[in-house]
Amino acid sequence: MSDFAVSETSDLAGPALDGSADLAVPADLMPAIPTDSDCFTNWKQLGNCPAPEITDSYLGNNCAGTTGVFVAGRYFQSGNKFWTSNGFLPYGPSALPSKLSRDTWNYLTPRLLCITTSNDATYWTGFAMQIRNPDGQVSNSVTVGYKGGTNPALPSSGSLDPFDLNACMDTPMTMTQAQSRFVPPASSASLGTMTISRRTRLCNAVSGCGAYGATTTEATTPVTLQVAGGGSSIELRLGTGNCGPLNPSGGYLTHSCPTTGAAGSYNAHLAGSCVMLWQRQFSTVAGDGSYTETSYGSVIKF
């Protein structure tokens, strides 16, 4: 009778039947979750954007220069349409509370939106805030609080996307941080060079906006800090343009930087380790409702 005993080192399977290949990890077929910025305007094309998530809602200051109700969170979507007869107010998520039932906002970004209201804490706080994105997905619900007179945390994404409106929305640069940028006895300090990007899309007052065209470079310019007022203030400069002084209290501040370019001026936010610019321009609305939207943006870290 044959002896079936074999050496402990013999491979009975042979190379063609080696089971190690069976244990290989299969390719991950799940697509990557898009970023907040990607979903903001491209949610329809992407098709896999998460539902909006609210982390905070409150009555506070600095909503387009006035008090207003703010909603902070993630994955807020633009309606890709503007209210052309009201200063091109942007359409976005629908606020579901009956006292704030609307889908146009004074300020709309992927992580923060607000609508101007009175500073009546009795009326504008204490109710449940919930929103529905243009793609139909509904957020969680939070109770609207009150943060008047304070500087709430800003929802920065930390990205380098020039068109991400939350890319550098960090705590504003303090006077101490600004002073540390200067090398004695200099009166100016470089923060870097900003490459300002531009993109355009065609829109219609009824049907909304199409996809953006290719991104191009509008300008490249240095951004600096400059001692002014005999040493009493520090100003933000974009090229030769004066964007205005830093807020001594460190509170939230949007600078306005003049330019001779097509944008006219840029909004700017200066934080302790980054600065961002943004602007949006619209052409005249034609008789058939058509117009052009041009967006500008830049962000650097230092």
C-alpha positions in Angstrom: 0.0 0.0 0.0 1.2 3.5 -0.8 2.6 5.6 2.0 0.7 9.0 2.0 3.0 10.5 4.6 4.9 13.6 3.3 7.5 16.0 4.6 6.2 18.8 6.8 7.8 21.2 4.4 6.1 19.9 1.3 3.5 22.2 -0.4 0.6 20.0 -1.5 -1.2 22.8 -3.1 1.4 23.7 -5.6 2.1 27.3 -6.8 -1.0 27.5 -9.0 -3.3 26.7 -6.0 -1.6 28.8 -3.4 -4.4 30.2 -1.3 -2.6 33.4 -0.4 -4.1 35.1 -3.4 -7.6 34.5 -2.0 -6.8 36.7 1.0 -5.9 39.8 -1.1 -8.0 42.8 -0.1 -10.5 43.7 -2.9 -10.5 47.1 -4.4 -12.6 49.7 -2.6 -15.4 50.4 -5.0 -17.0 53.1 -2.8 -16.4 56.6 -4.2 -14.7 59.1 -1.9 -17.0 61.5 0.0 -16.9 64.9 -1.6 -15.8 67.9 0.3 -18.1 70.7 1.6 -16.8 73.0 -1.2 -17.3 70.4 -3.9 -20.9 69.8 -2.8 -21.7 73.5 -2.5 -22.2 74.1 -6.2 -21.7 70.6 -7.8 -24.1 68.5 -5.7 -26.3 67.7 -8.7 -23.4 66.4 -10.8 -21.8 64.5 -7.9 -24.9 62.8 -6.7 -23.4 61.4 -3.4 -23.2 64.5 -1.2 -24.1 63.9 2.5 -27.1 65.5 4.2 -26.6 68.9 5.8 -25.5 68.8 9.4 -26.1 71.7 11.8 -23.7 72.1 14.7 -25.0 75.5 16.0 -27.6 78.2 15.3 -27.9 81.5 17.0 -28.9 85.2 16.8 -25.7 87.2 16.5 -23.7 90.0 14.9 -22.0 90.5 11.5 -24.6 89.1 9.2 -23.9 91.3 6.1 -23.2 94.2 8.5 -26.3 93.7 10.8 -27.7 91.2 13.3 -29.1 88.0 12.0 -29.9 84.4 12.5 -26.9 82.2 11.8 -26.7 78.5 10.9 -23.3 76.8 11.2 -22.5 73.3 10.2 -21.4 71.3 7.1 -22.5 70.4 3.6 -24.8 73.4 2.9 -25.6 73.6 -0.8 -26.1 76.6 -3.1 -29.2 76.6 -5.1 -27.0 77.8 -8.1 -29.5 80.7 -8.5 -29.7 84.3 -7.4 -32.6 86.7 -6.6 -31.8 89.1 -9.4 -34.3 91.8 -8.3 -32.9 91.9 -4.8 -29.2 92.5 -5.1 -28.4 89.0 -6.4 -29.3 87.4 -3.0 -28.2 83.7 -3.2 -30.7 80.8 -3.0 -29.6 77.9 -0.9 -31.1 75.5 1.7 -34.7 76.1 2.8 -35.1 77.0 6.4 -38.0 74.9 7.7 -39.1 76.9 10.8 -42.4 78.7 10.1 -41.0 82.0 11.4 -38.0 81.8 9.0 -39.5 79.9 6.0 -37.2 80.9 3.2 -34.4 79.8 0.8 -32.6 83.0 0.2 -29.7 84.2 2.5 -27.7 87.3 3.0 -24.6 85.1 3.5 -24.2 81.6 2.1 -21.2 79.3 2.3 -20.6 75.5 2.6 -20.4 75.8 6.4 -22.1 79.0 7.4 -25.3 80.9 6.3 -27.3 83.8 7.8 -30.3 86.0 7.2 -30.5 89.5 8.6 -33.1 90.0 11.3 -33.7 92.4 14.2 -31.9 91.9 17.5 -35.1 90.7 19.2 -33.8 87.8 21.3 -37.4 87.0 22.5 -38.6 86.4 18.9 -35.5 85.2 17.1 -34.3 82.6 19.7 -35.6 79.5 21.3 -37.1 77.8 18.3 -36.0 74.7 16.4 -33.8 75.3 13.3 -33.7 72.7 10.6 -32.9 73.1 6.9 -33.5 71.2 3.6 -30.8 71.3 1.0 -31.7 71.8 -2.7 -31.1 68.1 -3.3 -33.9 67.3 -0.8 -31.9 66.0 2.1 -32.9 67.4 5.5 -30.6 68.3 8.4 -30.8 67.5 12.1 -32.6 70.0 14.3 -31.0 72.4 16.9 -32.4 75.2 19.1 -31.5 78.7 18.1 -29.5 80.4 20.9 -28.2 83.9 21.4 -24.6 85.1 20.9 -24.9 88.8 20.6 -21.9 90.7 21.7 -19.6 87.7 21.3 -17.3 86.3 18.6 -18.5 82.8 17.8 -16.0 80.2 16.5 -15.7 80.4 12.7 -16.1 77.3 10.6 -12.8 77.0 8.7 -12.2 74.1 6.3 -8.5 74.6 6.2 -8.4 74.0 2.4 -6.3 75.8 -0.2 -9.2 75.9 -2.7 -9.4 79.5 -3.9 -13.2 79.3 -4.2 -13.9 77.7 -0.9 -15.6 80.4 1.1 -14.6 78.7 4.4 -11.0 77.9 3.4 -9.4 80.4 5.9 -12.4 81.2 8.1 -10.3 80.9 11.2 -10.1 83.2 14.3 -9.0 86.6 13.1 -5.4 87.7 13.5 -4.7 89.4 16.9 -2.5 92.4 17.3 0.0 90.3 19.1 0.2 87.8 16.2 0.5 90.7 13.8 3.3 92.3 15.8 5.2 89.0 15.8 5.4 89.1 12.0 7.6 92.2 11.9 11.4 92.0 12.0 12.9 95.1 13.7 13.2 97.9 12.7 10.9 97.2 9.7 7.5 99.0 9.4 6.1 96.4 7.0 5.9 92.6 7.0 5.3 90.2 4.1 2.6 87.5 4.5 3.3 86.1 1.0 2.1 86.4 -2.6 -1.6 85.8 -3.5 -2.5 84.3 -6.9 -6.1 85.4 -7.5 -8.2 82.9 -9.5 -11.2 83.7 -11.7 -14.0 81.6 -13.0 -17.2 82.4 -14.9 -20.6 80.7 -15.5 -23.7 81.6 -17.5 -26.9 82.1 -15.5 -30.6 82.8 -16.0 -33.0 84.5 -13.6 -35.5 81.7 -14.0 -33.5 78.5 -14.7 -30.4 79.3 -12.6 -26.7 78.9 -13.3 -24.8 76.3 -15.4 -21.4 74.9 -14.7 -18.3 77.0 -14.2 -15.9 77.4 -17.0 -12.1 76.9 -16.7 -10.3 78.6 -13.9 -7.8 81.4 -15.0 -5.5 83.7 -13.2 -6.7 87.2 -12.6 -3.6 88.6 -10.9 -0.7 87.9 -8.7 0.0 90.4 -5.9 1.9 90.6 -2.5 0.0 90.8 0.7 1.6 92.6 3.6 1.1 94.2 7.1 1.9 97.9 7.4 2.4 100.0 10.6 0.3 103.1 10.4 -1.0 106.0 12.5 2.3 106.7 14.1 2.4 103.1 15.4 -1.2 103.1 16.7 -2.5 100.6 14.1 -1.5 97.8 11.7 -3.1 97.7 8.3 -3.6 94.9 5.8 -2.3 95.8 2.3 -3.0 94.0 -0.9 -0.4 95.2 -3.4 -0.5 99.0 -3.0 -4.2 98.9 -1.9 -5.1 99.6 1.8 -7.6 97.0 3.1 -8.0 98.8 6.4 -6.7 98.3 10.0 -6.9 95.1 12.1 -9.5 95.0 14.8 -7.6 95.7 18.1 -10.1 93.5 20.0 -9.4 90.6 17.6 -13.1 90.4 16.7 -14.4 89.1 13.4 -13.6 91.6 10.6 -14.0 91.5 6.8 -11.6 93.8 5.1 -12.3 95.5 1.8 -9.3 95.6 -0.5 -9.5 98.1 -3.5 -8.1 97.0 -6.8 -7.9 98.4 -10.3 -8.9 95.1 -11.8 -12.3 93.9 -13.0 -13.4 92.8 -9.5 -13.4 96.4 -8.3 -12.5 95.3 -4.8 -12.0 92.0 -2.8 -13.4 90.9 0.5 -10.6 89.6 2.7 -10.4 87.7 5.9 -7.1 87.6 7.8 -6.4 84.9 10.4 -3.4 84.0 12.5 -1.9 81.6 9.9 -3.8 82.4 6.6 -5.6 85.0 4.6 -8.3 84.6 2.0 -9.9 86.8 -0.7 -13.3 86.5 -2.4 -15.5 88.5 -4.7 -18.5 87.9 -7.0 -19.6 90.1 -9.9 -22.7 89.9 -12.1 -23.4 91.3 -15.5 -26.6 93.2 -16.4 -29.7 90.9 -16.7 -30.8 90.7 -20.3 -34.4 90.7 -21.6 -34.4 86.9 -21.7 -33.2 86.7 -18.1 -29.6 85.7 -18.9 -26.6 87.1 -17.1 -23.0 86.1 -16.2 -21.6 85.5 -12.8 -17.8 85.9 -12.3 -16.2 84.7 -9.1 -12.7 85.5 -7.8 -10.8 83.9 -5.0 -7.4 83.2 -3.4 -6.1 81.7 -0.2 -2.6 81.3 1.2 -1.2 80.0 4.5 1.9 81.3 6.2 
